[in-house]
Amino acid sequence: MQVKKAVVWWLLTNQNHPSLTDDDKKIEALMPLVDAMFPGINYYSVTGFHDVMHGCVAPALGKQFREVRRLSAGQIRAGEMVNVTEVMASRGYQWQDDDEWKARFRAYLNS
């Protein structure tokens, strides 16, 4: 899936990029990213979505794009895109409840 590099940078650094709009940061805009990286993952609420973003998506993006975190905002061009790949599927709330899934995810992050 193609995603704005500025979105990845924002998620990794928690700093606003000048090219991002408020719409780029809305849950509705980020849901396809979550689905692409963790097909089948489920979250019940806004809090659950936040937990998925910070517990799964951001760490996985950090692994896929290690160099992006070290960039300054000025080094990322408006509209620049990156390809985000699938990390691992989750059957519903498996990401929360399944120790085996959690262990596989930790192994992915540490590989």
GIVEN-V616578 format. One line per field, one symbol per residue. ss: DSSP state (@ for helix, = for strand, . for the rest). A space follows every 50 residues. Layout:
# GIVEN-V616578
ss: ???
This chain:
# GIVEN-V616578
ss: .===@@@@@@@@@.........@@@.@@@@@@@@@@@...=....@@@@@ @@@@@@@@@@@@@@...@@@..@@@.....===........=.@@@@.@@ @@@@@@@@@@.
